[in-house]
Amino acid sequence: MNYEDGRALLVIKLAGMPFESLPDTDIKMRFDSLNRVIAALGKLNRPGFDGGSNS
């Protein structure tokens, strides 16, 4: 959408969880799970990591 003065508007819809309708424990559980995944990815991509190969 463009405005007359040259400004623009963009709306992006993202998939996610409806945090307003979930109990706090569910939100915390999903957050902790995502943190574990991100931490594991960081460990796999660290400098000097050979992917577990023994060659």
C-alpha positions as CSV (number, residue, x, y, z in Angstrom):
1,M,0.0,0.0,0.0
2,N,1.5,3.4,-1.0
3,Y,0.5,6.7,0.5
4,E,0.5,10.0,-1.5
5,D,3.5,11.4,0.4
6,G,5.7,8.4,-0.6
7,R,5.4,6.3,2.5
8,A,4.6,2.6,2.3
9,L,2.9,0.1,4.5
10,L,3.7,-3.6,4.6
11,V,1.9,-6.3,6.7
12,I,3.5,-9.6,7.2
13,K,1.5,-12.5,8.7
14,L,3.6,-15.1,10.6
15,A,2.6,-18.4,11.9
16,G,2.9,-18.8,15.7
17,M,1.1,-19.6,18.8
18,P,-1.9,-17.7,20.2
19,F,-0.2,-16.6,23.4
20,E,-3.3,-14.9,24.7
21,S,-5.2,-18.1,24.9
22,L,-2.6,-20.5,26.3
23,P,-1.7,-21.1,29.9
24,D,1.6,-19.6,31.1
25,T,3.0,-23.1,31.6
26,D,2.5,-24.0,27.9
27,I,4.1,-20.8,26.8
28,K,7.1,-21.4,29.0
29,M,7.4,-25.0,27.8
30,R,7.5,-24.0,24.2
31,F,10.0,-21.2,24.9
32,D,12.3,-23.6,26.8
33,S,12.0,-26.1,23.9
34,L,12.9,-23.5,21.3
35,N,15.9,-22.4,23.5
36,R,17.2,-26.0,23.6
37,V,16.9,-26.3,19.8
38,I,18.8,-23.0,19.3
39,A,21.5,-24.0,21.8
40,A,22.0,-27.3,20.1
41,L,22.3,-25.6,16.7
42,G,24.9,-23.3,18.2
43,K,26.9,-26.2,19.5
44,L,26.8,-27.9,16.2
45,N,28.0,-24.8,14.3
46,R,30.8,-23.8,16.7
47,P,34.3,-23.4,15.3
48,G,36.4,-26.6,15.5
49,F,33.4,-28.9,15.6
50,D,33.9,-31.7,13.0
51,G,30.3,-33.1,13.1
52,G,31.3,-36.2,15.1
53,S,33.4,-37.8,12.4
54,N,36.4,-39.8,13.7
55,S,38.5,-39.4,10.5
